[in-house]
Amino acid sequence: GGGKIDREVALEDIDNVEEVGNRTEKGDQDAKAHVDLHASDLVASRGGQEEIEGVEEEADDAYDKEDVVPLGHAFGSWVEDLGLLHRADSISEYNLYVKMAKEDGVVVVRNGDSEVSLPPISAGTEYNTKELADDNLTDDHPKVPGWFSEYCPIWPGQAHFLKVEKILFQGRSEYQSMMVFQSSAYGKVFILDGALQLTEKDEFAYQEMITHLPLCSIPNPNKVLLIGGGDGGILREISRHSSVQHIDICEIDTMLVDVYKKYFPSVAVGYEDPRVTLHVKDGSAFLKSVPEGTYDAIIVDAFDPIRPDHELHKTPFFELVAKALRPGGVMCIQAESIWFRSLDIEQLMVKCRPIFKGSVRYAWTIVPAYPSGVIGFLLCSTEGPLVDFRNPVNPIDPNNSYGVAKEPLKFYNTEVHMAAFCLPSFAKKVNNGSKMNGVGTLAADEAKHK
């Protein structure tokens, strides 16, 4: 739909392509759609507005032969016209087909456990629609026309909504589904497998804290490893540290990197640092290949904290991280919100203490776009020189340490660093060890090193 389909794509035998293009309402005869047979390169482009008959059967046959991946497959609904995919190196600003539930006239894009609900198309709207019944919608997920809604069973009785101005990108790599949209309140927003990852408005709060909490807690970090963090924001923040000589990043999904570079250049600017080496490899596999004691700091930003059974939450992974750190080296990993599943935080600290054998602390920061408005970090140091995470020993000059960043620090400073470890009364047991077996205080850490 939306014009001609390049004859080199998997749907090469469709005889009525030009007829379809002519029948497409407001069809753009210059628009082309390319299908890369490698799913990791597939992204979404422009579609027409009128239902196209005759293409669906050929498209379904192509999918059955594993020639193409349907655009809607990752989002819990099917987009019938598959001439909407092209290579990541020419991502279009055009909008996408979305599903419409006929019974209530609401357009819905399903993405895992999350949805974008949009009003039916009318004059002047920014997106394209098709009137297709969607049998996959459930009553559990609230839907408001024109709004993105994030819902998860571990947050019962609530959902997170953002008003959508325009869908900029929607696609699926070999590993995960992605969506970028322009919101009315938070700028551009990136969604990964249905979960909000970052927004232009507040991404710096997360990126600065997960980076500078560990790097400012040790003197002169030299070699740093980032596992995940494919958006490039943490790389941007590491670059502010002049003592760092080498930065490795493990990111398995190159399409994710490309999408961030296209739509979030001020975040992905971190890849421009010449000290950065990108390894397209699984983090655990990479850790197995590095010599013991290689890194001063390892930052892990490779999973969503709502999945505590993830491989990177398990003991073997933490053992690999500890082995790759020098004595007194530090790890920082995303570790949930104190408002949700606090028991998981406590259990994670209990798991990490005997592995790292140094200090183990929990910190938190404010990220308004995240559910509950806060997110936490677990910081661990290996056996060796004592690391007092609460008191930074390697401060950043907020005026002179830009690295590849285009702007000065917006959130992190020494006072915020120290305050990040101050928890409300109901959560103090996370750091002071009350009601827990095996999680000690900083005083216990200090006593052990005497």
N, C-alpha and C positions, 0 to 999 in steps of 0.2 A: 504494500500500500504506500501511498504518498509519492508515487512516481514510478520510474522504471526500476527493475531489479537487475543488477549486474549479472550477465549470463555466466560468469565464472563461479558463481556461488553454487552451493549444493543443490539448489532448486533449479538447475540449469535446463530442465526439460519442460518447464511450464510454457505452453504455447500462447497463452493469453495474457502475458505480462503487460504488453502495451495497452491491450484493451482494458485491463485492470487499472492501469495508470490513468487512462482517459476517463474511466468511470469514477475515479476517486474525487470526491468533492474538494475543490481548491487544490487539486493535485499539483505538485511541483515536479515538472518534467525533468528538471535538472538534478533532483535528489536521487542519490544512489544508495543502495544498502549492500554492505559486504558482510559475508559470513566467514569468519576464521574458524577452521575446523578444530582449533585448540580452544577448549572452553575457557582457559585462563585469559584469553585475549578478547572474550566477547563482551561487548557493551551495547547499550541501547541507543538508537537514533530515532529518526522521525517516522511517524506513521500517518496514514490518511485518516479521514473522519468517517467515511461511509463503509459499511460492512462489505467486504470483498468476498464474493462467492467464487468457488472453484479453486481457490488457493489452499484452503485448509486441508483438503485431502492429500495434496502433494506434500504439504508441509509436514503433516503427520507421518507420511511415509518416510520422509527424510529423517524425522526424529527417531522413528523406529530403527532406522539404519545407523543411528548415532552420528549422523552427519551434522546435525545442528542441535543447539540447546535452546528450547523455547524461552523467550524473554520472561514470561510469567511463571515459569516452573518453580523458581525459588521463592515466589511470593504467595504461594497458596492458591493461585488462580492461573488460568491459561490465557495467554494472548494469542488469538487465533492466527494472526498474520505474522509469519516469521521473517518477512523481509525487513526486519527492523534492527539488524545487528551489523556492526562493523568494527574495524580494528581500533584498539585503544589509542593508537597514535593519531587518530583523527576524530576524537570525541566531539560530538555535535552539541550545540547549545539547544537544539530542538527538543520539543517535549514528546511525551510518550503516550501510547494507548494505555488506558486503565480500564478496569472492569466496572460495570455499573450494575447494582442490584435493582432489578426492574420494580420490585414491589414498593420501594420507598424512594426511588429516583436518586439514590445517593451513589456516587462513584467511589469505589474503594480499591486501593492497591494493597494487597496482602503481602506481608513480608515476615515470614516466620510467625512469631507471636504478636507482631505489631502490624498496624495498618495505617494507611493514609486515606482519610475520607475526604472526598472532594465533591462540590456541588455539580449538578449536570451542566453540560456545556451550554453556553449562551454567548451572545455577541460580546466580544471583547475579552473573553476568558483566555488564560495563558496556556491551557493544556487541551489535549485532544481526548475524546472519549468514544466508547462504543457501548451500545445498549446490549449487554450480554449478561444473562443471569449467572449469578455466582452461588453455587450450592455449598461452597466451603465456609461461608460466613457463619459465625456462631453468635449467640446472644451474650456470651461471657465477656466479649470485648466491646467496650463502649465505642460508638462511632458518631462523630460530629462532622457534618459536611464542612470541608475546607480545612480540616485540622489533621495533623499527624498525632496518633495516639500510641503510646508505649505502655504495654500491660504485661505483667509477669505474675504467675501464681504465688511467688514468694512475697509479693506486695498485695495481699488480698484486700479487696474493697477499694482499690484506688488505681488510677491510671495517670499518665503524664501526657499533656497535650501541648502541641505547638501549632500555631496557625501557619498554613502553607500558602505562600504566594506563587511559587512556581517550582515544578519538579525539573531539576537540571540534568539529572543522570540517574539511570537505573540499570543494573546489570548483575551478572553473576560470573565469578571466576571459577576456577577448578575447586576452590575451597569454601567460598562463602558468597552470600548475596550482599549487594551494596546499593545504596541510594543516597543521592545528594539533592537537597531541595533548599530553596530560598525561603526563609521564614520571615515573618513580619517583626519579630522581637529579638531574634538571636543571630541574624545574618544567615550565612550559609550553614547548613547542618549536614553532618555525615552519619548515616545509619548503616550498621553492619549486622547482618543476620537479625534484623528487627530491633536491635538495641542502639540507642543513641550513643555515639562515640565522642563527638566533639562538636562545638559550635564556634563560629568566629568570635562571638561576644565574650566567651569565658574560657576558651581553651588554654590560655596562658596560665591560669590559676593551677590547673592540673599539671601541665608540662613543667612549669618552673618548680613546683614543689617536689614532684617525684624525682627530679634531677638534682636540685641543690640541697635537699635534705641530706642525701648521702654524700655528695661530693664536697660539701662545705663542712662535713663532720670529720674529715681526715686531711692531714697536711699533704699538699702537693700531689694529688692524684695524677698518674702518668698514663696508664692504659685502662680504658673503659670498654665494657661490653654491654650492648643493648640487645635484649632479646624481645622481638616484637617491635612495637613503636614505629610501624611502617609509615605513619603520617609524617615523620621527620621532625616533629616539634621537640622531642627530647634531644635529638641531635643538635637542633638549634640552640638549646639551652646548654648542652655539654660544651659547645663551641665557645661559650663565654669564659671557660676556664683555661687560662693561658698555660698552665702547667701540664695539661693533657697533650700528649704527643701522638697518641694513636687511639682511634675509635672504631671498634668493630660493631656491626649491626647484623643480626640474623632476622630476616623477614622472608618467609616462604612464598608470599603472594605478591608477585611483581605487578599484577593488575591493580592491586590496592595502592601500591606506590605510585603508579601512573595516574590514577584517579586523583589522589591527593595533590600531586604536582600540578594537575590541570586545574582543579577547583579551589585548592587551598595553598597557593604559592608562598604566602607569608609563613605558613607552617612548614611546608616541605623544603624551605630554603636550607634546612639543616644538611641536606644532601650535597650542598655546594661546598661544604668544608672539605679541603683537600686531605684532612686527617682521617676522613671517613672511608671505611671499606665495607661495602654491602656484600653479605654472604646470603645467597638465595638458598637457604638450608634450614632444616628443622633445628631449633635451638638445642634440644637435648643431644642430637647427633653432633652438632658443632662442639658442644662442651666436652664430649668424649674424645675429641680430636686435639684439644689444646693441652699443653703441658701443665702440670700442677703449679699453682701459685702464679699464674700468668697475669691476672688482673688486679688492679687496686679497687675497682668498683664494678659491680654488675647490676644493671637495672632491668627489671623484668616487667614488660608491659604487653604481655602476649595472650591474655585471656580475660574473659568477663568474670568478675567476682561472683556472679550469681550461679556459677557452675563449680562448686567446691570439689566435685569429683574429677575435674580436669586433670590431665596428666601432670601439668605444671604445679599442681597442688600436692603432689605425692612425694613421699620420702626420697625415692631414687633421684628425682630431679634436683631437690635441694642438696643432696649429697654431691651431685656433679657441680653445682654452683659453688659450694663450700670448697671443694677440691681445687677449683679453678682460681680461687682468690688467694692472694698472699696472706701471711699472718697479719691480722689487724685490718684486712680488707673488708669491704662492706657490700651488702646486697640491699636493694630496695625493690619491693614488689607491691603492686596494687592489692589492697586487702579489705575491701568491703566498707560499708558504712556502719557506724555504731548504732544506727537506727534500724538496721535489718540484720538478722542472723548474727548477732554478736557472739553467739556460742561458737560459730565457725572461726571467728577471729581468735578466740581464746584457744581453740583446738589447734589452730595453725601455729600459734606461739609455742604451745606445748611441744609440737612436732619439731619446730626449728631449733629450740634451745639446745638439745643434746647434739644436734648436727653441726651447728656453727660454733658453739662453745664460747661465745663471747657475749656481747650485749644484744638483747632482743627487745625492741621497743615498737610501740604503735603510735602513729601520728595521723592527723587528719587535716583536711582543708575544705574550703568552701568552693563548690562548683554549682552555681544555681541551676544549670540545665540538667543536672543529674537527679534521679529520684532521691528525695529527702534533702537535696541541696548540698550534701557533703559526700566526701569519699575518703577512704583511709589508705594508709601505707604501712607495711611491715618492714622495719629496718633491722638487719642482723649484721653482726661483725664476727669474724672468725677469731679463733684463739690467737692471742698475741698482744700487741699494745692495746690498752684499754681505749675504747671509743665511747665517748659520752655524747650520744646523738643530740641531747638537749642543748648543748653549748657548742656552737660552730667555731672551729679553729681555722677555717680557711675562707674568710669572708670575701664576697664579691664586691668590687667597686661598682656601684650602680650606675656610675656615669661613664666609666671608661671600658668596661668589659662587655662589648657587644658581640664579639665573634662574628659569625655570618648573619646574626640577627639584624634587622633593619631598625629596631627600636630598643630602648633601654628596658630593664626589668619593670614589669607592671604590677606584680603581686609579691614576689619573694623579697624579704629583707631579714636582717638579723632578728628583729623583734618577732616577726611572724614565724621564723624558724623555731624559736624557743617556745612560742605560744602553741605551736602545732602539737606539742606533747602534753599540753594541759587539757585534761578531759573533764567533762561534766561529772558530777558526783555519781550518777548511776552507772557510768562507764569506767570509773577509775580502776576497777578491779582488773581491767585489761592490762594496765601497766604496773599496778602495784602488787599483783599476785594474790589478792584476797579471793577466797573461795575457789582457788585453783591449785592444782597439784603440779609443780614443776615450772611455773612461771614466776620468776623472782623480780626483785626491784633493782634499781641502779645500785643501791647500797650493796646488794648481794653480789652484783657484778664486780664492784670495786673490791669487796672483801676477797673475792676469789683470785684477784690479780695481785694481792699483797704477798 
